[in-house]
């Protein structure tokens, strides 16, 4: 039996779809079976970020309305055998699906896959309620900016009300040079304000835009800092030990010696 | 520490957010939160010397499972006590 995780944020444009695509791909790289569900009915984008937009015939609404079989609404990834996306309908609106139908869908998917990750739309309305309905866990994505943190806090309150007890935080698009100058909230400040556990942080990285241009998640690029950070998060989700990056010259020397 | 003379927009952001999140979680206006905190400290100041600069306030979401009281938002006010005032010691 797999687990269902919703990726949410309240505010738009903070990296929900990027986070969903990268964590999902990283989990597939680690050998897990994964389905990424686009919860943004009417404004789908996960297909584009994953580079699978040309392969869509049926979508989530078609399946829920029994117009196709499950495997017809699941698009297999180009790179990984056990990675699928379920695209959102582009020509319907968020009321085309009910929370009960989403619950049913999640129940069915988690019986077959290790991870079901739902990319939640921005906002706190029907699309949010649908995306959260079938989830057991939640990842809240926030960037270290006032409006994102305020919206994330609102979302955390709504997640608690939906019965998700332990949402975890991903602080996205951190800029270490600004944090050093005290011109950006640091990761711990952001976490402390929101009062939830930290899952990880992702540094701002040009590779993310290049990756979405190409439709290849950054986590498949070994030179991407953001990609590495997403890989760490995926390992954490699998309950694997994470190797801390050694700090400073002394730490690096110690690491070299400890390997012998 | 070395940024002492630089203006720090991060701490401005943190302070602003602290006030707004506290107010939004409890659905109590910011001004009320502010007076509650000050009046609470004033009571304690009768008996203790307190570090008012380090005073802190937090409100938990009503449905947060770590809440002491289920179903209600909980207010936590932290007032660091430096020492007991002589006057209150005399009451011993």
Boltz contact constraints between the chains, C-beta under 6 A:
constraints:
  - contact:
      token1: [A, 146]
      token2: [B, 13]
      max_distance: 6.0
  - contact:
      token1: [A, 146]
      token2: [B, 17]
      max_distance: 6.0
  - contact:
      token1: [A, 149]
      token2: [B, 17]
      max_distance: 6.0
  - contact:
      token1: [A, 153]
      token2: [B, 21]
      max_distance: 6.0
  - contact:
      token1: [A, 157]
      token2: [B, 61]
      max_distance: 6.0
  - contact:
      token1: [A, 160]
      token2: [B, 61]
      max_distance: 6.0
  - contact:
      token1: [A, 160]
      token2: [B, 63]
      max_distance: 6.0
  - contact:
      token1: [A, 160]
      token2: [B, 64]
      max_distance: 6.0
  - contact:
      token1: [A, 161]
      token2: [B, 63]
      max_distance: 6.0
  - contact:
      token1: [A, 165]
      token2: [B, 65]
      max_distance: 6.0
  - contact:
      token1: [A, 182]
      token2: [B, 3]
      max_distance: 6.0
  - contact:
      token1: [A, 182]
      token2: [B, 8]
      max_distance: 6.0
  - contact:
      token1: [A, 182]
      token2: [B, 10]
      max_distance: 6.0
  - contact:
      token1: [A, 183]
      token2: [B, 9]
      max_distance: 6.0
  - contact:
      token1: [A, 184]
      token2: [B, 10]
      max_distance: 6.0
  - contact:
      token1: [A, 185]
      token2: [B, 10]
      max_distance: 6.0
  - contact:
      token1: [A, 185]
      token2: [B, 13]
      max_distance: 6.0
  - contact:
      token1: [A, 189]
      token2: [B, 14]
      max_distance: 6.0
  - contact:
      token1: [A, 193]
      token2: [B, 17]
      max_distance: 6.0
